[in-house]
Amino acid sequence: MAALSRIPKTSIKSLSSCISRSFSITKLNSEIDLKVPSFLSHNSLLLRQEPKEGNIQWVFLGCPGVGKGTYASRLSNFLGVPHIATGDLVREELNSSGPLASQLKETVNQGKLVSDEIIISLLSKRLQAGEAKGESGFILDGFPRTIRQAEILEGVTDIDLVVNLKLREEALLAKCLGRRICVECGRNYNIACIDIKGENGNPGIYMDPLPAPPQCAPKLIQRADDTEEVVKERLRIYYEKSQPVEEFYRSRGKLLEFDLPGGIPESWPKLLEALNLDHEDKCSAAA
Ligand SMILES: Nc1ncnc2c1ncn2[C@@H]1O[C@H](COP(=O)(O)OP(=O)(O)O)[C@@H](O)[C@H]1O
């Protein structure tokens, strides 16, 4: 795997506590002077983790429905690093009987972003649990989603690579509306068949549905936030709050833009190629 040798490693061990501590300092700073971002503060610089050799610390960006979860999860299996999706952490929490459940349900079902404080706390807990199991490295999906989250992350560790997945908006909406999830195993499927003709210089795009296997087919549900109205709101919020994160990483030379050429069979090998991962590995991972 050619790409791996280039990737520096950071200990996840203290990253979780660093993120929470850095966040507390951000809060303190913002109470004192809103104009000073946390990562510039003297205190939070002291918390910064130095990279070690070998780990993968990647981030997946992209609009709702683009397939961040699908490709991040495939790469996580391929590379043997955990896939951490903050959307999954939020859904676990809102389905629990915890104190945040009803507040989260309301926010998510309106297509709004959860507060940075809650997201950082959920992410820190997930990283701590991973640390206890000896995990190292990560592929983050759905985080960072605001410039503030990106600054906090940048202040505590080195992200090696940020993959920005892109797809035409008509396809995004159709994919969200067609998404189905198995309540038992949590896998995502899609009943939509996307066939968008090329126009005004934009290439057409064709994506087959992704049918559920017989064991999942009777247990499919739709996410409550995958309605047309809420998806449109999620897209609006993405353009307003999350798209600036693309520029944040572009200006740091970390952003890899990837236009999805079609469905998984077409896109997966091309993504591996773009990531400079070897053909041999490609065949075994695609199996
Ligand atoms: N980093 C984050 N910051 C704030 N809210 C988040 C974050 N990650 C997930 N969420 C919340 O969880 C919801 C679902 O997230 P996700 O599954 O990643 O959705 P999407 O399909 O829109 O990318 C979001 O609409 C938002 O309410």
The ligand as an ORCA input file, in Angstrom:
! r2SCAN-3c Opt
* xyz 0 1
  N     -19.681     17.099     13.418
  C     -20.984     17.358     13.646
  N     -21.371     18.561     14.128
  C     -22.663     18.837     14.382
  N     -23.668     17.978     14.164
  C     -23.347     16.753     13.664
  C     -21.983     16.382     13.393
  N     -21.978     15.105     12.923
  C     -23.251     14.699     12.903
  N     -24.081     15.683     13.337
  C     -25.551     15.609     13.464
  O     -25.982     14.307     13.073
  C     -26.804     14.398     11.899
  C     -26.555     13.198     11.016
  O     -25.210     13.193     10.606
  P     -24.723     12.346      9.346
  O     -25.206     10.957      9.465
  O     -23.252     12.567      9.210
  O     -25.547     13.033      8.187
  P     -25.327     13.448      6.677
  O     -25.959     12.343      5.912
  O     -26.150     14.721      6.632
  O     -23.887     13.673      6.345
  C     -26.477     15.745     11.291
  O     -27.526     16.273     10.486
  C     -26.247     16.598     12.540
  O     -27.488     16.926     13.149
*
